[in-house]
Amino acid sequence: MKASCLAILLPFVLALTCVGEPFDQTLDGDGFTVLVTAPNAGDHNTVIITPSGLLSVNDPLEVPAESPLTRAFLADMDGDNSPELFLIFTNPGSGSYGEALAFCTNRKKSLTPIVIQKPEEKDLSGYLGHDEYEVVENTFVRRFPVYNKGDVNAAPTGGWRQFQYKLKPGEASWQMKIDRVASFGGADDANSSSPEHGMAPSALAGSQMKYADNHGHYVYTFFEDGLYRFASMSQNETAADSREGRYTYAVKSAGGATITFDHEPAIRLLFSDPLNATGTIEGDDRTYSFRIYRSDGE
């Protein structure tokens, strides 16, 4: 039996509320809405989640947290047309550590907790915060930069570690179970790039690419058959536009690559590692930061 979930996660890099600012946002869940508020003040924080339009129970939930709430967004992780709500907490310290909690909407009937599996200690080696969380198709992804001994906070050298979660039913509640742990961009990563490609990934199929500006954020999903889907979201996480077509990805130099589309301006990228790039969009003089999220773990 399927259920949708409300998951409280650490952020991607888009549209974050500044630490210390009160959070107040209403999200549209295709038949129900959720008002999310938090004072984001002092050493302790209380998030109030107020659903409206659920079929059985719409009582507010109070979620205690030690860090400020910095983002809220909806995504339908299990494809049942009842989207998940993700809330993101970020510690204001230099490490930007985060926390993940979760709740289900149970086919738009009520909110109940989800258990998110904790990583094994060995998989947290080199972890010093700076987490990012995102939903890529039906996979919940957590990733963070890996620090080697002697690395400074602003310059990790160990690449990235990524945890891929799947939503599973449990005996008493729904659970996010770790399905795969993968590494990218470090000395042991033989898959994300190749010597002739430098830091550019050898392919984009099976991944998403995201960037943001002052108006919202934008997502390209790349499929194995050469097709892509583009979606734009406003700052309040409301869908603004979507379209599909074909794309071509070509590595031009060590770390440099170009993506051409049938219905979008071309994008030129310079990768600092296989998951992160700066680049420009044809016809736009601005430089953007692009993030690659992969669900295949390869």
Secondary structure, DSSP 8 states (H G I E B T S, - for coil): ----EEEEE---SSS---TTS-EEEEEE-SS-EEEEEE---SS-EEEEEEEES-SS----EEEEESS-EEEEEEE-TTSSSS-EEEEEEE-SSTT--EE-EEEE-TTTT--EEEEE----GGGGTTB-S--EEEEETTEEEEEEEB--TT--TT---S-EEEEEEEEEE-SSSEEEEEEEEEEESSTT--SS--TTTTTS-S--TTEEEEEE-SSEEEEEEE-TTSEEEEEEEETTS-EEEEEEEEEEEEEEETTEEEEEESSS--EEEEEEETTEEEEEETT---EEEEEEEESS--
